[in-house]
């Protein structure tokens, strides 16, 4: 197994430095032209790949122009427009309801506070963080998606299992200037190398400091299961 650095803060700094060198152009992969499109894309991305979301929103963003269009859409029609997305019926309901609230309570504009965003249907802290960071240039937390969750546990940065608790651990050890980029780096590395199944530890730039390194370590710290 790899040998992590002495403290979690030192471990995190080294992880960020190495991943920045490995993925110098790391950024959000969802495609959008405005804050509402960003919000909708992130709602759709729950338990669905960004690649699939981008394919679906190509026509979606052409058909619907603004919160009023979504709020007034027929549920069945909007759901049909999303039918290649996981849980498309529920997500259509979330989008319609969120847009109704945006129209009624926020003058048609996507709100810019965590509290207001998480009051919208289908929006939890992860989605709100993405919208704040990329829609409003407000960084007040770390987006914890499945990649961040998996890598943080494998690298020994946290022992927590739930995203909000993981976020609180990461906020303590990730430099604030890196909060936004940390997520993108984990996503890129999680997709390319540190996959959920059969991670490529042989070619991993973090293997020597990773306590989950496959081959020497018997346990995947992300799941707690044996390799």
Steps between C-alpha positions, in 0.01 A plus 500: 500500500606858453615701797295815559671813622511571871193724522181515296572860412842406359343204319237726344752759384707229332193348337394837358850580373537168322152500348540859377815391317315199357182688400600861432177581313262347752161675510126437504385276216130593491404735216282801566457862389345658809420438866165334438649259247775422753244430772298271274810317376616433856156375605506264202852379580400326823579129450558569131816569304584853392548368148140375488371826650684704239347291223150550642532873565602571141136489393353584841661844514386571145139414577462669840606862542489618859333404827150579372526243220595225744243601762222498241605181328276196519649242735469216249654703219797617706555148632496367145762759405722354775431133444862394455589644843478286813189572711374735229145517636613622840755737350234652276291566811799654679577730207140619461464563874839672531417730212161583650677604822759699306220690326287554808767577759812612313373711209598234251867497607691205643570594865852550629493368856532147632177527700294625206644248258444201727136603538450427129367157405770251412781717638720376781824644629709341224287651222486836678878508534544440126253776411659744745852427377441497126192718473569769759877471563428433868707226661384413848548125501627194315285304258500137614385273221564128471855550371595738781339267750691196368840666463485681834444173682754303298767763558435510874371857504181403681334201658152646467246334271246774429568793265423784743727352766771434244471862388552623855814287535634624166432865582737460796791367293460626142634856457205732436647618170483138381145415609352531151785341312532209744168364376593524132835330562336213687241459225763487225717255692200293603390465140845435352679292764340462843179341379247337729578157360855387416693826552828522311735528798803403289479824300364720779702810592374468858571129554802549724303714747168315473411269790255320271756417232380182335748215519660576836194616691233239565216752544335757277452779752225652286270205560668321788495183292792277411645549154 
